């Protein structure tokens, strides 16, 4: 449980009634803290987590914690294993490749639709986010390209710009945090962070030009390159014995 202690502890009143709005707000806060810890690797893939352990670490009652864990499970970040309990999700190499195959198909579709539907303000929003990313010290050093969630996430904004509700449900809700986990922990290596940033700009250029075919092609290539990079890093970790298949 040492990894859990790295996450800031919320200051809460454990006497809250679990059905009150205050506790629902607390459960929301705990959910976001835990999902951030999982995405950043502070709670490593495959690590076992328990309600008593989390309750002690966070100083909260079981009610809001149980609700937060239900949300983590719904977002595919934790899984229940028979005779083991709850643990942070750990995809096999095959499952990881399948996840990125889905990304390639759906996000390239989202980019095509974004080129058809995004307005000038939305496109400027993409450029503003890229400007924020460019100022990040880790990207400037070529070490990583970490994107915060939601409106500071380039891929999230592209999907939103598709104006397709089904795509938004799938990529901005159902699969979002699982994709972020592997994008964050496995994508940044070598020259990939800087290349990914350049690719983002080219995708925005195609969207702004209204070139749906080019936007789709560039996003497909972008996600494909990310998949290859993630697969290479995962294979290297397998070879080093840092994970298992």
N, C-alpha and C positions, 0 to 999 in steps of 0.2 A: 504493500500500500504506500510505499515511499513516494511513488510518482504523484499520488493524489495531493500530497502536501505542498506541491509546487503551485497548485491552483489557489488564488486568493480566496480566503474564506469569507462568505457573505455574513454580514451582521444581521441576525434575524431574531424574531421572537417565536420560539418553538411552541408557544401556547396558542398560536393561531388556530382557529377552527379550519379544518382542511377544505371546507366548502365555501369559505369567504373569498371575496375578490382579492384580499391582501395575500392570501396563500396562493391563489392562482398566479398572482404577480410574482411571488417568491418562487413558485415552481418554474415559471418562465425564466427567471434570473438564473436559477440553478441549471436548467436545461442548457442555456447559452454558455454558462461557465464550463459545464462538462463537455459540451460539443466542441468548444474551443480547445480544451485540454486534449481531447481525442484527436482532433484535426492536426494539432501541432505536435502530437506524439508524446505529450506529457503523460498520457495514459496510453501505453503502447498497444498496438494490435495484438489481440490474443490474451491480454492481461485480464485476470479475474477481478470482478468488482462485486461488492456486496452492499446491501442497504445499511447494515450496521456500521460497516467501515466508512461508507460515505457520510452517513448521518453523523458519526463522530468527527470526521474531518471537517465537515461543513457546519457542524453545530446546529442542525435543523432536525425537525421531527420527520417521521417516516412518511407522513401524508404527502407533503409537497415533493419530497424526494422520489416517492413512488410514481407520482405523476410525471416528474422530469424523466425518469427512467423509461416510462411507457412511451414518451415522445422520442427518446433516443432510439428505442427499439423500432418505432414506426418509421424513423428516418434511417434505419438500417445501420446505425452506428454501434449498437450492442445487440447481442443475440443470446437467447436462452439455450443452454446446452444441457441435455439430460444428465443427471447425476453430477453435474459440475456447477451449474448456476449461470449467472450472467457474466459475460465477458465482452471486451471490446472486439468488434468484428475484425476478422483477419481473412482476407480473400486469398484464394490460391492463385497461382499464376494464370490458370485457365479462366478463372472468374474475373481477374483483373483485366485480361485482354478482352473478355466479353463486355465488360463495363465500358472500355474505351471504344469498342466497336459500336456500341449503342450511342455513345457520345458523338462519334464521327458521323453517323447517319443523321441523328436528330439535330445536332448543332449546325451541320452544314445546311440542313433544311431551314433552320432558324435564321441563318445568315442570309439565305436567299430571300426569305420573307421580309427580313429587316430591310433589305435593299429596296423592296417594293413598298414598304409601309412606313418606315421611320421618317419623321419630319425633321426640319432643321434644328429644333431645340433638342430633340433626342440625340441627333448626331453630334451636336456640340457637347452634349453631356458625355458622350463616349470620349471625345477628345479631351475634355476636362479631367476625366478619370485617368486617361493615359498620362496627362501632365502630372497628376498626383503620383502615379506609379514611377514616372521618370525621376522624381525627386527622392525616391527611396534609396537609402545608402546601400542596402544589400544588392539592389539592381545595379547601382553605379559601380560597385566593386565586382560585379559579375558573379556573385555568390548564390543569389536566389532571386526569385520573382514571386514574392508573397502578395496575394491580393486579399484584402479584407472582404468579408461577405456582403451580399446584397448589393446596394447601389455603388459600392466601390470595387465590385467584381466585374471585369470586362465581359466575361462570358454570360453572366447573369443579365447584364444590360442588353446584350445581343438577343437573348431569348425573349426578354421583355419587349424588345423592339420588333419581334416577329408579329406581335399582336395576335398570336394564336394561343387560345386559352389552354388547349390540350398540351401543347409543348411547354407552356409555362408550368402547368401542374406537374408534368413529368420531370423537367429539368431544374425548376426553381423550388421544388418542394420535395417530391418523392425521392429523387436520386441526388439531390443537391449536395447534402453534407457528405455522403459517401464519396462522390466525385471529388469534393474539396479535400477530403482526407488524403487521397492518393495523389492529387495534383500538388498538394502542399509538401507531402513527405517524400515523394519520389521524382518529382518533375525537375527539380533544380540541380543541374550538374553541368560541369564543363561550360561550353559556350551557349547552352540551351536558354538560360534566362534572357540574354540579350537578343538572341534570335527570335524568341517568342514575342518579345516586346516589339521588334520590327514587324513581325508578322501581324500583330494586332493593328498596327498603323495601316498596313496594306489592306487589311480587311475593311477598316473604316473608310479608306479611300474608295474602295469598290462600292460600299454601301452608299456613300455620299454621291457617287456618280450614278447611282441607280442601276448598276450593273449586277443584276441578280445572279447571273450565271457565274461571273467571276467571283463574287462574294462567296457563293456556295463552294466553288473550287478551292479558293484560298483557305476557307475554314476547314474543309475536308483535309487538305494537306497539313494544316496547322495541328489538328487533333491527331492525325496519323503520325506526325513527327513526335508529338508528345507521347503517344502510345509506345513508339519504338524506344524512346528515352526511358520511360517508366519500366518497360520490360527489361531493358538492359540493366538498369539499376537493381531491379528485383532479382534478376538472375545473378548479379554480382553478390547480393546479400545472401542468396541461397548458397553460393559457392563459399562464402566466408562463414557460413553457419549462423548468420544473424537472424534468420527466419527459416520457416519450413514451408513446403508446398501444400 
